[in-house]
Each structure stands twice: as C-alpha cells, then as structure tokens.
Amino acid sequence: MVCRYKALCKKYNCKPKVFTQMTSSMKDKIGAPDLLILFTNTVSHKMVRCAISSLKGQETVVARSHSSSMASLKTILDAHVAKEEKYV
C-alpha cells in the first residue's frame, strides 16, 4: 500500500512521507508538512500523539480517516489539495 499511496500523492503534485510504524526519530522526520493525513485505524495511539505533538506551533492541516483505503486518501487529497490550487 505504501507504493500506491506515494503514486497517488505524486498525481496531486505532493511529496509524500509514509510512516507505517513508530520509530524513535519519527518526530524529527515529519518536518513541517502542509497536510498531515492520519489513518487512525492503522496506526497506534502513541504514533498519533507523536505526530500531532511534533506539529505544535505550525499551521499544518491535520486530516484524520478511520479507513486507510485508496478511496479515503483520494477524497482527502481532493478536498485539501484542490483548495490550495484555487488560491495560487
């Protein structure tokens, strides 16, 4: 699924970073994204808390989806990426 997620994001001209497991350096690797998508059914609560806490003080939009399907990702990208392109 990771390759499919990345391929879909590239169609929207996004540079994806996909984390499937919690790592000790994940907080540093997240960086300052414009959009953070959390598939809450797939990741642990600890990983969600780590991702959210690493974004404090930033203007990152956080989208949560219980389903981790490609259709869910496409829906989120349609909603958030399309909005940004209108203002450019």
N, C-alpha and C positions, 0 to 999 in steps of 0.2 A: 504493500500500500504506500510505502514511503515514496517510491519512484513515481507512482501515479499521482500522489499529492503534489510532488515537485513539478511534474509535467503540466498539471492543470494550473498551478500557480504561474508558471512561465508563460502560459497562454494569456494571462492577465497582466503580463509585464511586472510580475512580483518576484522578488528574490527570497525564496522560502528557506527557512531553517526548520527542520523537523526534529523534534525530540520525542523519542519513544520510551525512554527510560530516564529516571532521575540519576544525574551524575553530580559529583561534588563541585564541578566547575560550571554547572548549568547556569547559575546566576550570572556569571561573567560572560557566558557565551550568548545570552539572549540579546544583549546590546540595547539599542533604542529603536525598536520597530514602530512603524506607523500603525500596524494592526497585529494584534496577538489573538490567535484562534485557539481556544481550548476545547478539546473533545473530552468532556468530563466523564464519560463512561469508560474511556480508555486509560486515562492517567490517574495516578493516586492523588489523594487529597494533599499530601505533602508536596507533590510536584506542582499542583495548582497554587498552593500558598507561596512556594518559592518563586514561581513565575510572576505572580501578582506583586509580591514584595520587591522584586527586582525592578519594577516599573514605577516605584514611588517617585513623585516629582516630575514625571514625564507625561506628555499628552498622548499616550498610546491608547488607541481604542481597543477594548477587550471584547471579543465575541465568544460566547460560550454555546456549545451544542452538545446535547446528550449523545447524539448519533455521530459516528465517525465515518459516515459514508461519503462517497464522492459527491452525491447529490447535495448533502449538507454543506460540504466545502464550497461547491459551486454557488449555492444560494447565498452563503456569507460573502463570497467574493463578488457576486453580482451586486449585492446591497452596498458593500463598502467601497469597492474599487470603482464602481460606476459613479458613485457620488463624488469621489475625488477628481475624476476626469472631467466632470461638468464644470468644476471651478478653475481648471487650468487654462 
